[in-house]
């Protein structure tokens, strides 16, 4: 489980250090540019990424121009090329940054000494809260992913597949522990859960009355309600043809108890 999340805690750097060209022997001019960027202010790079995320979220990646990006960050177009070679460098940096936050959360959950219910709750709460907290970047991540080149898209897909497998394994663990309904298909359940959680950015408003953490807890209560059941419910249905009433999902406030979320 932890292996899927390993290797993604490295320090955030400009995409020049991660580009395909860097791995295949870039020209001297490109290498010199990457050296200058490495020596440039981390704060300036952060400002560029923040501005680019807003522009992409508002205009869409395809419609946004280099001029739009330069204007948003308050520099000339030529100055922006000091940091990047193409507009896609910014998109890749934003998408990779979002994914790395999610992957770091897996490392935390994988190290937990807790049952599957607790770990699934942590997964849901962390995923939802991050999507709400970083709604602008999440919008870019989900909407503009397919604007990446095939090579860069493949990097994110490989990481995403590990993320999906992690959740599926948590569900299987819960079924093995007798906490989750054994009739549920773990893969379908994980797809359905991620489908709900991934779209929080579309409607969440910071001034809407609930914090990202509170939204995460609500999602955890709802989704765990669809996973948790008792083994004897299936035996009862097999002999009588009638399902038992579902067990009420414990609220987030009972998380301190063993075996409860």
N, C-alpha and C positions, 0 to 999 in steps of 0.2 A: 504494500500500500504506500509506504513512504517513498519507495523507489520512484513512483510516478511523479512525485513532487520534488525529487532531488534535482539540484543543479540550477534552480531558478531564483536563487537568493542573491545573485551577483549584483553589484552596484549598478544603478541606472546610468547608462551612458548614451551619448548621441548615436544615431543609427549608423554613422559612418564606420563604426567598429564592428557592426553586425551584418553589413551588406554582403550580397553574394560576390561582389567584385573583390572585397577584401580577402575572401577565401580562395579566390582563383588567380590572384596575382594582379593587382590593380596597377595602372600606370603610375609613374613616379609623381606626376602632378596630383593624382588622387591621394596617394599616400601622404604627400606633403600637406594636402588640405585636411586629412584626418588628423595629422599631428597638430595642426593649428587648432582644430576643434577640441582636441583633447586638452589643450592648454587654455582654452577659453573658459569663461565664467560658467559654472554650473547653473547659476541663477539666470543667466541670459538664455541658456538652453531651455530651462524650465518655462520662462516667459514665452518663448517661441512655441513650445508644445502646447501650453495653455491656450494661447491665441489661436493656434491651428485647430485645436479641438473645437473651439467655439465656432470658428468659420466653417469647418466641415459639418458640424451639427446643424448650423443654420442654413447653409447653402447646399450641402451635400458635397461629397468629395469631387465628383466629376464636374460640377458647376463652379467650384471654387478655383480661382486662378492664383498664380504666384503673386500677382499684384494685390489681390485681396489679402493674402497672408502677410505680405510685407507691410501693408497699410495697418493691419490689425496689431502687429507687433511694434509698429513705429519705426520702420527702417526702409531703406531702398531695396528694390528687388535684387540688385547686385550684391548688396550686403547679406541678404538671406542666403545666397549661394555660397557664402563663406562657410555655412554650417551644413548645407545639404547639396546634393547633386540633382535630385529630382523631387517633385512634390510628393511622390510616393514614399520617400524616406520619412517624411513627417507622419504619414498615415501608418506606416509600419511601426514606427516608434510608439505612437499612441496605442495601437492595437496590442502590441507586445507588452506595453506597460500595464494595460488592463489585465491581460492574461496572467502576467507574473504575480499580480496581487492575488488573484484567485488561486494560483498554484502554491503560493506561500501559505495560504490558508489550509491547503491539504497537508502540508508538513506539520502544522500545528495539530490538526485532527488526527493524523496518523500516529502522533506521539502520545495521544491521550490514552490513559489507562481507564477506559470506560466501556460500557456496553454499547451495542449498536444504536439503540434509541437515542442515547445521549450524543453519540457522534453524528448521527443523521441530523439531529436538531442543530448541532453546531455548524454542520455543512450548510443547512438551509438558512439559518440566521446570518451566517457570514456572507453567503452568496447574495442574498436579497439586500442586506444592508449595504453592501458595496455597490450594487447596481443602483440603489437609490441615492447613496452618498455621492457617487460619481456619475450622475445621470448623463451629463454631457459626453464624457468619454465612452460610457456604455452605449449611447446612441451611435457614436462613430464606429465602435467595435462591431455592433450587430448589423448596422445598415450598410457600412462601406467595406466590409470584409472582402467581398468578392471583387473589389477594385484593385486588390493586391495582385502582383504578378504571380504566376503559378508557383514559382520557387518560394516566394515568401509566404504564399497561402499554405503551401505544404508544411512549412515550419509550424504555423499556428494550428493546422489541422492535427498534426502529430501530438502537440501538447494538449489540444482539446480532447482527443481520443483518450489520452491518459486520464484526463479529468472525468470524462464520462465513465470510464471503467472503475474509477475510484468510487463513485456514487453507486454504481451497480453492485460492487463488492460489499459496500455498507448494507445495502438492502438484503443481499444474500446472507450476510452475517446475522442480520436481524431475524431472517427466516430460520436460520440454523439455531438461533437462541430461543426460538418460540415466541418472539415478540411481534413479528410481522406476518401477515397473512401468507400462507404457503401457496395459495392459489394464484397469487400475483406473479406475473413475469417480470423479473428484475430489470431487464433491458427496457421493456415498454414503460414500466413505472418510472425509471430514471429519465427517459425521454419526456414523459408527460410532466414530471416535476421540473425539469430544466426549462421546458417550454413555458411554464407559468412564471418561473423565477426570472427568466431572461428578459421579460418584457416590462418589468417594473419601471424602467426608465421612461416608458411611454406615457405614464400617467402620474408618476410621483411628483408632488410639489412640496418643497421644503417648508412652506408656510401652511400646509394642509392639516396640521394638527397632530401628526404622528412623526416621530423621529425615524430615521432609517432603521435603528435597532428595534423599535416597536413594530414597524412593518415586518421586519424579519421574524419576530416572535409570533406575530399573527399568521404568517405564512407557515411557520413550523407547526403551530397547532393544527392548522387546516390540513397540511400534507401528511403529518403523522397520523391524523385521524383516518386517512385512507389506507395507511399501511398497517396500523396496529390491530390485532385481533387475538383471539384465544384459540388454542388448538381444539378445545372441546366444541367450539362452534361448528367445526367441519364435521365432527363425529355426529353431532346432533342433527345436522342437516341430512347426513347420509342415511340415518335411521328413520327420521320423521318426514323428510321432504320439506321441512320448514326451517329457515335460518333463525338462529337466535338473534335477539337484539344486540346491536353492536355495543361493545364496551366503550364507555366515555373516555376520550383521550385526556390524560392529565394535563392541566394547564401549566404554563411556563413557570408559575410560582412554586410548583412541586419538584423542580429540577434537582433539588438537593437529595431526594430519595434515590436509593439504589434501584436501578432498573427503570427509572422514570426520566422523561425528557426535562 
